[in-house]
Amino acid sequence: MPPAVGLSAYRIVQQGLANAAEHAPGAPVRVAVDAGAVHVEVVNGAGRPAVPTRHDRGRGAGLPGMRERAAVHGGCVDAGPTPDGGFAVRAALPLAPAGRSGVPV
């Protein structure tokens, strides 16, 4: 795995865990990473009410930052509520170069 892709995947997981701790404290969190094409999944908060924060009013940089990190490598991030009341962040980062330098953001 190219180091820049690995760093971006690490930072996406890190931000996903920070979001889970802030918005669903004490809820179970599942992190899964599939290195075949670098698929990252952070799922949390099932069955727990979300804790409102200043970020809920659109001032947070967590999800936009994750999307920017993925986009640098030609990847994407999908995030939203799960059917059981939790929240999921899923990122896909291709291992092939995206025509850019791959410099981490």
Secondary structure, DSSP 8 states (H G I E B T S, - for coil): --HHHHHHHHHHHHHHHHHHHHHSTT--EEEEEETTTTEEEEEE-TTS-----GGGGTT--HHHHHHHHHHHTT-EEEEEE-TTS-EEEEEE--SS--SS-----
